[in-house]
Amino acid sequence: MSKKLALITGGTSGLGFACADKIAQEYDLALVYASNDDKAINAKKQIQVKNPECHVELYRKELKGYLLAKELYGEVCDQFAKAPSILINSAGKIRDGLFLNMDFSVQDQMIQEHLTTTLALTHLCLKEMYKDKFGRVINFSSVSAKYFKKGQVGYATVKSGIEGFTKCLAMEVAHRGITVNALAPGLIETPMTQDMVNNLREHKLLREKIPVGRAGTPEEIGDLVHYLCSERASYITGTVITIDGGRSLGDNSV
Ligand SMILES: NC(=O)c1ccc[n+]([C@@H]2O[C@H](COP(=O)([O-])OP(=O)(O)OC[C@H]3O[C@@H](n4cnc5c(N)ncnc54)[C@H](OP(=O)(O)O)[C@@H]3O)[C@@H](O)[C@H]2O)c1
C-alpha cells in the first residue's frame, strides 16, 4: 500500500516544519510556504537526509482565499497522484496593532490567510477523505483566542473562528473516520516569536509570564501532532488542545 500524503501549509518553518519533521517517517509530504525559498529548500533537505524514503515536494504559494487553495490542491494531487489524507493548516502571520489605527485591509488579509484558507483547503481535502473513510485535519489556533491582548483583534478573531470551525466540522465528519482538531499553543520559540522570546529572556520575564518558566519548543508541538495523525488518536475529535506551559491559566505575576 502506498504511503499516505500529508499537506502542511507553513510546513517549511516553525511549528509546521516541526510537524513535517515528526511525521516524515510515515507520510509523504507536500509543504507549502509563502516566499522564503532558501528556508524551504533547507527544510526539504533536512527532512530527506533523515528520511530518504519520504517523498517531499515544496509549493511556493502565498495562500489567501479559495482560488489559490484550489490551485494548490490540484497541483499537489497531480504531482503525487494521490490526495492528502492529512491536512495541517499552520500557515499565517501575526499583524498586531490597535484596531482603529490599522487599515482595514490588514484585517481582511488575516481573515483570508488564516481563516478562509483553512476552510477552503479543508473543504477541498474532505471529499477524498470522506471516500477513504480516513482523514486527519489539524488546525492552528492560539491561546490568543481566549486570553486576549490589546492590539490583537484580527488575530483573536481568526483564531476564534478556527476553533468554532474545528468543533462544528468534527461533528459532521466523525462517522467517516475523519477527525478534526485544533491546537492552541502559547509562546513557542519559532521565527515568528523569536524577538518576543529574546526580549522576555533578556528581562528574565519568562518565569513570571509562563508557569513552567520557559517558551515551548516546536518539537513539543510536533510530537502532539504526530500522535493526532495516527490511527491511535481516532477517538479524539473536535477538541482544542492548549499547549502553553500553563500560560492561559491566569496571571502568574501577582
Ligand atoms: N509560535 C507560536 O508561539 C505560536 C503560538 C500560537 C499560534 N501559532 C500559530 O502557529 C502557526 C505557525 O506559526 P509559526 O510560529 O510556526 O510561524 P513561522 O515560523 O513564521 O512559520 C510560518 C510558515 O507559514 C508560511 N506562510 C506564512 N504565510 C503564508 C501564506 N499566506 N501562504 C502560505 N504560507 C505562508 C511561512 O512561509 P515563509 O517562511 O516563506 O514566509 C512559513 O513557512 C500560525 O498559524 C500561528 O498563528 C504560533
The ligand as a Gaussian input file, in Angstrom:
#p B3LYP/6-31G(d) Opt

LIG

0 1
 N        4.934000      30.296000      17.512000
 C        3.990000      30.498000      18.404000
 O        4.262000      30.821000      19.575000
 C        2.530000      30.335000      18.029000
 C        1.589000      30.406000      19.075000
 C        0.242000      30.247000      18.773000
 C       -0.159000      30.001000      17.472000
 N        0.781000      29.960000      16.475000
 C        0.278000      29.699000      15.120000
 O        1.009000      28.627000      14.560000
 C        1.127000      28.794000      13.157000
 C        2.594000      28.706000      12.743000
 O        3.361000      29.695000      13.396000
 P        4.948000      29.628000      13.427000
 O        5.376000      30.202000      14.715000
 O        5.390000      28.286000      13.017000
 O        5.318000      30.708000      12.260000
 P        6.604000      30.815000      11.313000
 O        7.806000      30.156000      11.900000
 O        6.670000      32.249000      10.955000
 O        6.200000      29.951000      10.004000
 C        5.149000      30.350000       9.192000
 C        5.140000      29.488000       7.947000
 O        3.954000      29.809000       7.201000
 C        4.317000      30.222000       5.884000
 N        3.328000      31.200000       5.477000
 C        3.013000      32.382000       6.059000
 N        2.009000      32.989000       5.408000
 C        1.667000      32.160000       4.397000
 C        0.718000      32.217000       3.347000
 N       -0.134000      33.251000       3.205000
 N        0.642000      31.176000       2.480000
 C        1.476000      30.114000       2.579000
 N        2.403000      30.016000       3.546000
 C        2.501000      31.023000       4.430000
 C        5.724000      30.757000       6.022000
 O        6.396000      30.776000       4.751000
 P        7.709000      31.751000       4.536000
 O        8.757000      31.239000       5.502000
 O        8.053000      31.564000       3.117000
 O        7.239000      33.128000       4.889000
 C        6.294000      29.722000       6.993000
 O        6.583000      28.522000       6.295000
 C        0.477000      30.152000      12.831000
 O       -0.845000      29.927000      12.406000
 C        0.475000      30.871000      14.172000
 O       -0.560000      31.812000      14.249000
 C        2.111000      30.109000      16.730000

